[in-house]
Every structure is written in structure tokens, then in C-alpha cells.
Amino acid sequence: MKFLLFFFCGFYVFSQQVPDSLYMPIITKEKKDVIVYVDSAHNNFHTINNRFYPFANVLRKSGYEVQSFTKKFSQKTLKKIKLLVISNALHENARSPFVTPTPSAFSNEEIKAIKAWVKNGGALFLIADHMPFAGASEKLGKIFGFHFYDSFLLDENMRGIFDFNKENNMLADHDLTNGIGRFKKVNSIRTFTGQAFQIPNKAISILKTTEKQIVLLPDTMWRFNKKTERFPAKELSQGAIMNVGKGKIAVFGEAAMFTAQLAGRDQFKVGMNAIEASENYKLLLNLIKWLSEE
């Protein structure tokens, strides 16, 4: 019964998320030269015109220009941009119910173009949430050495809300969290389900998962039972950064943490607008600043 209840509640919340247009933390506006482009050409669950509207609002309040990126990826279309955000892309024909295997959201040619663009100085912020989003971005993550599981990150009670902080050693001791120099100090980050993934040796994990968290790999989204494959999330990550050639990449396995949403019939807060996630916007600003620096 617990598995069935989780399936229906989880799917209901998934399908009922709307942006919280009233969310806005206190932010000092500074002149920024970099335009932040957010992908909307790959059947994205999150774009700046819907569920990532608060994401864009926070960046604009900070001084960034934010635009939708409406074209497929190629050497030509990426040539003039510096910073690209891809959040929860899906294959153009993907429809519910989502079942494995999940097709890639990107063609092989697009993936090669993205890799070359990053190596030549581009900055990529790749966000791939729980199944089916993890599977849809698996090939793109793999080309940079990240291994995604088309999965859900939950605890033993089938809950997916996690707090990453310095006390539990799940939040990295790093400039991005310590408030060193140009970055804001971050003490705690809350995430909302998502996936955990393996990172390459050169990457630095910002959000460290532990053996108390469980990776579950169902064959249908939100549908779990005793036969569902699972394993501890020890030494995996839900957010990491890495330098790649002349460029940079930030990879995160959960999208709600970077936006503000109202979910379900009761319109409860999921994301930066949740009281327990009050510092999440600081990590967002730190990541965009890190990505935009030469």
C-alpha cells in the first residue's frame, strides 16, 4: 500500500506543479555582462516561461539578462553564447506514462556540438531530475564523464526531501558554499527527490549523497514495488562542478531546488520558496557566477 500511495501522490504532485510567481528573495542588483540562455527546444519540463519562471526572476533581479534558447544545438547556434542552462529535457515524442528505456532528448550531433562548445570555453548548467529526465540526459552527461541512473533518490521511508549541510557533511566545504570572496555563504540546501549520479575524478561534488539514501530504478515513473531494483547512494552526488578544457560544467540531479513552485491541490511550496530551502537561491547565484567567470 505504501508503494501504491507514493505512486499516486508523487505523480499527482509531478503533474500539478505551477510556478510561484510571487517568490522573490532580497537580492542586490549588479550589472552583469553575461546572458543566461535556458533551453526550451527539447520538450523541457522546466522553461523560463513556466516552471523556471522564478529561476529567471532571481537571476534578473541579480542583474543577469535571461533568454530562452529555442534552437537545436549545433556549432552554429552555440557559437555566440557563453552560458547555457538545460533543465529536464525530454525526447520530442516522450509522453506519460514514462517507461524504460528512456530515449535521449538530444541527437548524437547535438551532444558532440555541446561537448566541443564547452571545451572551447562554453559554460553548461545541466539539470537532470528523476526518471525519465535522468535517462533523457544520460548520453549528454556521459560524454563529460557523469553517469546518470534513470532513477529516483529516496530514503528508506520512500521520501525524497533531503537537507544538505555542513553538519551532516553532505554540503561541500568549497568556495561556492563558504562565502569566500565573490560568493554568498550557504549553510544548508534542500532538494526535492531527483536522482543521484556518479561523477568523474576531476569533478567536485557540492551535494554529497550517503548510504542512508537509496537509488531506486523503476521501469515506470513513480511506480515502485518490492522487486524494484535499488542500491545505497553512497559516494554519489546530487550536484557537482567541473572544468572542461577552456569551459565549465555544473551538473545537478534535481530541478525544483532552483525554482519556486506550488504543488498539488493545497498549493504547498516546493523549491526555493519552502522555508527549509531559504538559502537555495544563494547557491543558484553562486553557480551562475562561477559558470560565467573566465
C-alpha positions as CSV (number, residue, x, y, z in Angstrom):
1,M,0.0,0.0,0.0
2,K,2.9,2.4,0.8
3,F,4.3,1.9,-2.6
4,L,1.0,2.5,-4.3
5,L,0.2,5.6,-2.3
6,F,3.6,7.0,-3.1
7,F,3.0,6.4,-6.8
8,F,-0.3,8.2,-6.9
9,C,0.7,11.1,-4.6
10,G,4.1,11.5,-6.4
11,F,2.5,11.5,-9.9
12,Y,-0.2,14.0,-8.8
13,V,2.4,16.4,-7.4
14,F,4.5,15.9,-10.5
15,S,1.6,16.8,-12.9
16,Q,0.3,19.7,-10.8
17,Q,3.4,21.9,-10.3
18,V,3.0,25.6,-11.2
19,P,5.5,28.5,-10.7
20,D,5.2,30.6,-7.6
21,S,5.3,34.0,-9.3
22,L,5.3,35.8,-6.0
23,Y,8.6,34.4,-4.8
24,M,11.5,36.8,-4.7
25,P,14.2,36.9,-2.0
26,I,16.1,40.1,-1.2
27,I,18.9,40.5,-3.8
28,T,21.3,43.3,-4.6
29,K,21.3,44.0,-8.3
30,E,24.6,44.3,-10.0
31,K,25.5,44.9,-13.7
32,K,26.2,41.6,-15.4
33,D,27.6,41.2,-18.9
34,V,26.7,37.5,-19.5
35,I,23.3,36.5,-21.0
36,V,21.9,33.3,-19.4
37,Y,20.2,31.1,-22.0
38,V,17.7,28.5,-20.9
39,D,16.9,25.7,-23.2
40,S,13.3,25.4,-24.4
41,A,13.8,23.4,-27.6
42,H,13.9,19.9,-26.1
43,N,10.4,19.3,-24.7
44,N,11.7,20.7,-21.4
45,F,9.6,20.3,-18.3
46,H,11.2,23.5,-16.9
47,T,11.5,26.6,-19.0
48,I,11.6,30.3,-18.1
49,N,8.0,30.7,-19.4
50,N,6.6,28.1,-17.0
51,R,8.1,26.3,-14.0
52,F,11.5,28.0,-14.2
53,Y,9.9,31.5,-14.2
54,P,11.2,32.0,-10.6
55,F,14.6,30.8,-11.7
56,A,14.8,33.5,-14.3
57,N,13.3,36.1,-11.9
58,V,16.0,35.6,-9.3
59,L,18.7,35.9,-12.0
60,R,17.2,39.0,-13.5
61,K,16.8,40.6,-10.1
62,S,20.5,40.0,-9.6
63,G,21.3,41.7,-12.8
64,Y,21.5,39.0,-15.5
65,E,19.7,39.0,-18.8
66,V,17.8,35.7,-19.2
67,Q,16.5,34.4,-22.5
68,S,15.0,31.2,-23.9
69,F,17.2,29.2,-26.2
70,T,14.8,27.9,-28.9
71,K,17.1,26.2,-31.3
72,K,18.7,22.7,-31.6
73,F,22.3,22.6,-30.6
74,S,25.0,22.9,-33.3
75,Q,28.3,24.6,-33.7
76,K,26.5,27.5,-35.4
77,T,23.7,28.0,-32.9
78,L,26.0,27.8,-29.9
79,K,28.8,30.0,-31.3
80,K,27.8,33.3,-29.9
81,I,26.6,32.2,-26.4
82,K,28.5,31.9,-23.2
83,L,26.2,30.2,-20.7
84,L,23.5,27.6,-21.4
85,V,21.1,26.0,-18.9
86,I,19.4,22.8,-19.8
87,S,16.7,21.6,-17.3
88,N,14.7,18.4,-17.5
89,A,14.8,17.9,-21.3
90,L,12.8,15.0,-22.9
91,H,12.7,13.4,-26.2
92,E,10.3,15.2,-28.6
93,N,7.9,12.2,-28.6
94,A,8.0,11.5,-24.8
95,R,4.6,11.2,-23.2
96,S,3.2,9.8,-20.0
97,P,3.2,7.1,-18.8
98,F,7.0,7.2,-18.9
99,V,8.6,3.7,-19.1
100,T,12.1,2.4,-19.6
101,P,14.2,2.6,-21.7
102,T,14.1,6.4,-21.8
103,P,15.1,7.8,-25.2
104,S,17.7,10.6,-25.4
105,A,16.4,14.2,-25.5
106,F,19.4,15.1,-27.8
107,S,20.7,13.7,-31.0
108,N,24.3,12.5,-31.3
109,E,25.2,15.5,-33.3
110,E,23.8,17.9,-30.7
111,I,25.8,16.1,-27.9
112,K,29.0,16.4,-29.9
113,A,28.3,20.1,-30.5
114,I,27.7,20.7,-26.8
115,K,31.0,18.9,-25.9
116,A,33.0,20.9,-28.4
117,W,31.4,24.2,-27.3
118,V,32.2,23.6,-23.6
119,K,35.8,22.6,-24.3
120,N,36.2,25.8,-26.3
121,G,35.0,28.0,-23.4
122,G,31.3,27.4,-23.0
123,A,29.6,27.1,-19.6
124,L,26.9,24.4,-19.3
125,F,24.5,24.1,-16.4
126,L,22.9,20.7,-16.9
127,I,19.9,19.7,-14.6
128,A,18.5,16.2,-15.0
129,D,15.9,15.2,-12.4
130,H,14.5,11.8,-11.5
131,M,13.2,9.4,-14.2
132,P,12.5,10.0,-17.0
133,F,14.7,13.2,-17.1
134,A,17.8,11.4,-15.9
135,G,17.5,8.9,-18.7
136,A,16.8,11.6,-21.3
137,S,20.1,13.4,-20.5
138,E,22.1,10.2,-19.8
139,K,24.1,10.4,-23.0
140,L,24.8,14.1,-22.6
141,G,26.1,13.6,-19.1
142,K,28.1,10.6,-20.1
143,I,30.1,12.5,-22.7
144,F,31.5,14.6,-19.8
145,G,32.1,11.5,-17.6
146,F,29.0,11.7,-15.5
147,H,26.9,8.5,-15.1
148,F,23.2,9.1,-14.6
149,Y,20.8,6.5,-13.3
150,D,17.3,6.7,-14.7
151,S,16.1,6.6,-11.1
152,F,14.7,8.2,-8.0
153,L,16.6,9.3,-4.9
154,L,14.6,8.4,-1.8
155,D,15.1,7.3,1.8
156,E,14.1,4.1,3.4
157,N,10.6,5.5,4.1
158,M,10.2,6.4,0.4
159,R,10.5,10.1,0.9
160,G,12.7,12.3,-1.3
161,I,13.2,15.6,0.6
162,F,16.8,16.0,1.7
163,D,18.8,18.6,3.5
164,F,22.5,19.0,2.6
165,N,24.5,20.9,5.2
166,K,27.9,21.1,6.8
167,E,26.8,19.4,10.0
168,N,25.9,16.2,8.2
169,N,28.9,16.5,5.8
170,M,26.6,16.4,2.8
171,L,27.3,20.0,1.7
172,A,30.8,20.5,0.3
173,D,33.4,22.6,2.0
174,H,34.1,24.8,-1.0
175,D,34.2,28.4,-2.1
176,L,30.7,28.0,-3.6
177,T,29.3,27.3,-0.1
178,N,31.8,29.1,2.2
179,G,31.1,32.6,1.1
180,I,34.6,33.2,0.0
181,G,35.2,36.4,-1.9
182,R,32.6,36.9,-4.6
183,F,30.3,34.1,-3.4
184,K,27.4,34.1,-0.9
185,K,27.7,31.9,2.2
186,V,25.4,28.9,2.1
187,N,24.8,26.8,5.2
188,S,22.0,24.4,4.1
189,I,20.4,23.3,0.8
190,R,17.2,21.4,0.5
191,T,16.4,19.1,-2.6
192,F,13.1,17.5,-3.6
193,T,13.6,13.9,-4.8
194,G,15.6,13.9,-8.1
195,Q,18.4,11.5,-8.9
196,A,22.0,10.8,-7.7
197,F,24.8,10.1,-10.1
198,Q,28.4,9.1,-10.4
199,I,30.9,11.9,-11.1
200,P,34.3,11.8,-12.8
201,N,37.5,12.1,-10.8
202,K,38.1,15.7,-11.9
203,A,34.7,16.8,-10.7
204,I,33.9,18.3,-7.3
205,S,30.8,17.2,-5.5
206,I,28.8,20.0,-4.0
207,L,25.9,17.9,-2.8
208,K,27.1,14.6,-1.4
209,T,24.7,11.7,-1.1
210,T,25.2,8.9,1.5
211,E,24.4,5.3,2.2
212,K,21.2,6.4,4.0
213,Q,19.8,7.5,0.7
214,I,18.6,4.9,-1.8
215,V,18.7,4.9,-5.6
216,L,15.5,3.2,-7.0
217,L,15.2,2.2,-10.7
218,P,11.6,1.5,-11.5
219,D,10.5,0.5,-15.0
220,T,7.6,3.1,-14.9
221,M,7.8,6.5,-13.4
222,W,6.6,6.7,-9.7
223,R,5.7,3.0,-9.7
224,F,7.6,1.1,-7.0
225,N,7.3,-2.4,-5.5
226,K,9.4,-4.9,-3.7
227,K,11.0,-6.1,-6.9
228,T,12.2,-2.6,-7.9
229,E,16.0,-2.5,-8.3
230,R,17.7,-0.4,-5.7
231,F,21.1,0.3,-4.1
232,P,22.6,2.7,-1.5
233,A,23.6,6.2,-2.8
234,K,27.0,6.0,-1.0
235,E,29.7,8.1,-2.7
236,L,27.3,9.5,-5.4
237,S,26.4,13.2,-5.9
238,Q,23.3,15.3,-6.5
239,G,25.3,18.3,-7.6
240,A,28.8,18.7,-8.9
241,I,31.0,21.1,-10.9
242,M,34.0,20.6,-13.2
243,N,36.3,22.5,-15.5
244,V,36.4,21.0,-19.1
245,G,39.1,22.4,-21.3
246,K,38.5,26.1,-21.5
247,G,35.0,25.8,-20.3
248,K,33.0,24.7,-17.2
249,I,30.1,22.4,-16.4
250,A,27.7,22.2,-13.4
251,V,25.6,19.1,-13.2
252,F,22.7,18.7,-10.8
253,G,20.2,15.9,-10.3
254,E,17.2,17.9,-9.1
255,A,15.4,20.9,-10.6
256,A,12.9,22.1,-8.0
257,M,15.7,23.3,-5.7
258,F,16.5,26.1,-8.3
259,T,12.9,27.4,-8.7
260,A,9.8,28.1,-6.7
261,Q,6.7,26.0,-7.3
262,L,3.2,25.4,-5.9
263,A,2.2,21.8,-6.0
264,G,-1.0,19.8,-5.6
265,R,-4.5,20.9,-4.7
266,D,-3.2,22.5,-1.5
267,Q,-0.6,24.6,-3.3
268,F,2.2,23.7,-0.9
269,K,5.6,25.2,-1.6
270,V,8.2,23.1,-3.4
271,G,11.6,24.7,-4.1
272,M,13.3,27.9,-3.1
273,N,10.0,29.2,-1.7
274,A,10.0,26.5,1.0
275,I,11.1,27.7,4.4
276,E,13.7,25.0,4.7
277,A,15.1,25.9,1.3
278,S,15.6,29.6,2.1
279,E,19.3,29.5,1.1
280,N,18.9,27.7,-2.2
281,Y,18.8,30.9,-4.2
282,K,22.2,31.7,-2.9
283,L,23.7,28.5,-4.4
284,L,21.9,29.3,-7.7
285,L,23.5,32.7,-7.8
286,N,26.9,31.3,-6.8
287,L,26.7,28.7,-9.6
288,I,25.8,31.2,-12.3
289,K,28.6,33.5,-11.1
290,W,31.1,30.6,-11.2
291,L,30.0,29.5,-14.6
292,S,30.1,33.0,-16.1
293,E,33.6,33.8,-14.9
294,E,36.5,33.4,-17.3
